Amino acid sequence: MNLPTVIVLCVLLAVLSGIVVYMRRKKKQGKGGCGCNCSECPMACSQKANTPS
């Protein structure tokens, strides 16, 4: 592998890692999900049971 390939690989890994960290933080805050109408979601019943009141 040459140097430009290694640099591009490192940049891609950094971007991917940032996206994963961002998504995990949103999920911990309870803001994760599809963002669509929850009544049409197949998991709506189980998610309502886990949502703090």
MARBA-3410 file (N, C-alpha, C, O; in Angstrom, 1 decimal):
53
0.8,-1.2,0.0,0.0,0.0,0.0,0.9,1.2,0.0,1.9,1.3,0.7 ~ 0.5,2.2,-0.8,1.3,3.4,-0.8,0.6,4.5,0.2,-0.4,4.3,0.7 ~ 1.3,5.5,0.4,1.0,6.5,1.3,-0.4,7.2,1.1,-1.2,7.3,2.0 ~ -0.8,7.6,-0.1,-2.1,8.2,-0.3,-3.2,7.2,0.0,-4.3,7.6,0.5 ~ -3.0,5.9,-0.3,-4.1,4.9,0.1,-4.2,4.8,1.6,-5.4,4.7,2.1
-3.2,4.8,2.3,-3.2,4.8,3.8,-3.9,6.0,4.3,-4.7,5.9,5.3 ~ -3.6,7.2,3.8,-4.2,8.4,4.3,-5.7,8.4,4.0,-6.5,8.8,4.9 ~ -6.1,8.0,2.8,-7.6,7.9,2.5,-8.3,6.9,3.4,-9.4,7.2,3.9 ~ -7.6,5.8,3.7,-8.2,4.8,4.6,-8.4,5.3,6.0,-9.4,5.1,6.6 ~ -7.4,6.1,6.5,-7.5,6.7,7.8,-8.6,7.7,7.9,-9.3,7.8,8.9
-8.7,8.5,6.9,-9.8,9.5,6.8,-11.2,8.8,6.8,-12.1,9.3,7.6 ~ -11.3,7.8,6.0,-12.6,7.1,6.0,-12.9,6.4,7.3,-14.1,6.5,7.8 ~ -11.9,5.9,8.0,-12.1,5.3,9.3,-12.5,6.3,10.3,-13.3,6.1,11.2 ~ -11.9,7.5,10.3,-12.2,8.6,11.2,-13.7,9.0,11.0,-14.4,9.3,12.0 ~ -14.1,9.2,9.8,-15.5,9.6,9.5,-16.4,8.6,10.0,-17.4,8.9,10.6
-16.2,7.3,9.7,-17.1,6.2,10.1,-17.2,6.2,11.6,-18.2,6.0,12.2 ~ -16.0,6.3,12.3,-16.0,6.3,13.8,-16.8,7.5,14.3,-17.6,7.3,15.3 ~ -16.7,8.6,13.7,-17.5,9.8,14.1,-19.0,9.6,14.0,-19.7,10.0,14.9 ~ -19.4,9.0,12.9,-20.8,8.7,12.7,-21.3,7.7,13.7,-22.4,7.9,14.3 ~ -20.6,6.7,14.0,-21.0,5.7,15.0,-21.1,6.4,16.4,-22.1,6.1,17.1
-20.1,7.2,16.8,-20.2,7.9,18.1,-21.4,8.8,18.2,-22.1,8.8,19.2 ~ -21.6,9.5,17.1,-22.8,10.4,17.0,-24.1,9.7,17.2,-25.0,10.1,18.0 ~ -24.2,8.6,16.5,-25.5,7.8,16.6,-25.6,7.2,18.0,-26.8,7.1,18.5 ~ -24.6,6.7,18.6,-24.7,6.1,19.9,-25.1,7.2,21.0,-25.8,6.9,21.9 ~ -24.5,8.4,20.8,-24.9,9.5,21.8,-26.3,9.9,21.6,-27.0,10.1,22.6
-26.8,9.9,20.4,-28.3,10.2,20.2,-29.1,9.2,20.8,-30.2,9.5,21.4 ~ -28.7,7.9,20.6,-29.5,6.8,21.2,-29.6,6.9,22.7,-30.6,6.6,23.3 ~ -28.4,7.2,23.3,-28.4,7.3,24.8,-29.3,8.4,25.3,-29.9,8.3,26.3 ~ -29.4,9.5,24.5,-30.2,10.6,24.8,-31.7,10.4,24.5,-32.6,11.2,24.9 ~ -32.0,9.3,23.9,-33.4,8.9,23.6,-33.9,9.6,22.3,-35.1,9.6,22.0
-33.0,10.1,21.5,-33.3,10.8,20.3,-33.1,10.0,19.0,-33.4,10.4,17.9 ~ -32.6,8.7,19.2,-32.4,7.9,18.1,-33.7,7.3,17.6,-34.7,7.3,18.3 ~ -33.6,6.8,16.4,-34.8,6.1,15.8,-35.0,6.5,14.4,-34.2,7.2,13.8 ~ -36.1,6.1,13.8,-36.3,6.3,12.4,-36.8,7.8,12.1,-36.6,8.3,11.0 ~ -37.5,8.4,13.1,-38.0,9.7,12.9,-39.3,9.8,12.1,-39.8,10.8,11.7
-39.9,8.6,11.9,-41.2,8.5,11.2,-42.3,8.5,12.2,-42.1,8.7,13.4 ~ -43.5,8.2,11.6,-44.7,8.0,12.5,-44.6,6.8,13.3,-44.5,5.7,12.8 ~ -44.5,6.9,14.6,-44.3,5.8,15.5,-45.5,4.8,15.5,-45.3,3.6,15.8 ~ -46.7,5.3,15.2,-47.8,4.4,15.2,-47.7,3.3,14.1,-48.3,2.3,14.2 ~ -47.0,3.6,13.1,-46.8,2.7,12.0,-45.6,1.8,12.1,-45.4,0.9,11.3
-44.8,2.0,13.1,-43.6,1.3,13.4,-43.9,-0.1,13.9,-44.8,-0.2,14.8 ~ -43.3,-1.2,13.4,-43.7,-2.5,13.9,-43.2,-2.7,15.3,-43.7,-3.6,16.0 ~ -42.3,-1.9,15.8,-41.8,-2.0,17.2,-42.5,-1.0,18.1,-42.0,-0.8,19.2 ~ -43.5,-0.4,17.7,-44.1,0.7,18.5,-44.6,0.3,19.9,-44.4,1.0,20.8 ~ -45.1,-0.9,20.0,-45.6,-1.4,21.3,-44.5,-1.6,22.3,-44.5,-1.2,23.4
-43.4,-2.2,21.8,-42.3,-2.5,22.7,-41.5,-1.2,23.1,-41.0,-1.1,24.2 ~ -41.5,-0.2,22.2,-40.8,1.0,22.4,-41.6,1.9,23.4,-41.0,2.6,24.3 ~ -42.9,1.8,23.4,-43.7,2.6,24.3,-43.5,2.0,25.7,-43.6,2.8,26.7 ~ -43.3,0.7,25.9,-43.2,0.1,27.2,-41.8,0.5,27.8,-41.7,0.6,29.0 ~ -40.8,0.8,26.9,-39.5,1.1,27.4,-39.3,2.6,27.6,-38.2,3.1,28.1
-40.2,3.5,27.1,-40.1,4.9,27.2,-40.4,5.4,28.6,-41.4,5.1,29.1 ~ -39.4,6.1,29.2,-39.7,6.7,30.6,-40.8,7.7,30.5,-40.8,8.6,29.6 ~ -41.7,7.7,31.5,-42.8,8.7,31.5,-42.4,10.0,32.2,-43.2,10.9,32.3
END
